[in-house]
Amino acid sequence: MVALAQTPPSADRLRAIDGFLAEAWAEQARHDERVRGLPVEVRFDRGVAHLTGEVAEPAQLRLVRDLVGRLAGVLGIWSRVRVAGRDPVVVDLGCGGQKQYPTNLGLDIYPATGVDAVADLSGSLPLADDSVDVFFAVHILEHLIDFLPLVDECHRALRPGGVLHVMSPWWGHVNAVADPTHVRLLDVQTFKGICGRRPPGKPRWYPLHAGCDGASIFADLTALPPDAAPPSPSHLSRFFD
């Protein structure tokens, strides 16, 4: 029998990791003049960085998230930051009764508390082109036989610089197979194909971050325009084999 390479960290270790990350970021923010004084709060929860606050321009938000993502132990960077005085449009896909943030727009195939619009996530989303800043797809892709149409719809609806946040069970953990409604098994490497190997003419993505804690996989993807160069092999090697 082949042993799996990862096991989830204990609750105590996760708390310790969050403490380390908070200290590491506080030190970085004190000494890096590019982010010193920016009104962005970075909170860590089980290895995921949650960004809130406000910046004057998109480049500042991209810089903060890039720097946070370089800290060892960060699994994902989830952002709800105002840019140039505008609140981001954030959509929760398949949210059920639990949104990632209370003010998000919740889409689900079934009506429930927190669902603002009923929509079949395997079809077209009821969203205009270039209308969304952030998508959350938390524990949803594993329920779709073919999730690429949903990923393509997110690409269509995202504004330039927008981000798709994905969290799903890792294929090697019992959670991936314990739920009989899970029809797909995912790995971090799944997103290498989405970012680097899609056929010509298909929407392509740039990986901002990707990780696995032994139970769940995380991916933060930003949409690439049709004429953009694909991610470089050196950048892909940061996250993928």
Secondary structure as UniProt FT lines:
FT   HELIX           11..31
FT   TURN            33..37
FT   STRAND          40..45
FT   TURN            46..47
FT   STRAND          48..55
FT   HELIX           58..69
FT   TURN            72..73
FT   STRAND          76..83
FT   TURN            84..85
FT   STRAND          90..93
FT   TURN            96..97
FT   TURN            102..103
FT   STRAND          105..108
FT   TURN            113..114
FT   STRAND          117..118
FT   TURN            121..122
FT   TURN            129..130
FT   STRAND          132..138
FT   HELIX           141..143
FT   HELIX           148..157
FT   STRAND          158..170
FT   TURN            171..172
FT   HELIX           175..178
FT   TURN            180..181
FT   TURN            188..189
FT   HELIX           190..196
FT   TURN            200..201
FT   STRAND          204..212
FT   STRAND          216..224
FT   TURN            226..227
FT   HELIX           233..236
FT   TURN            237..239
//
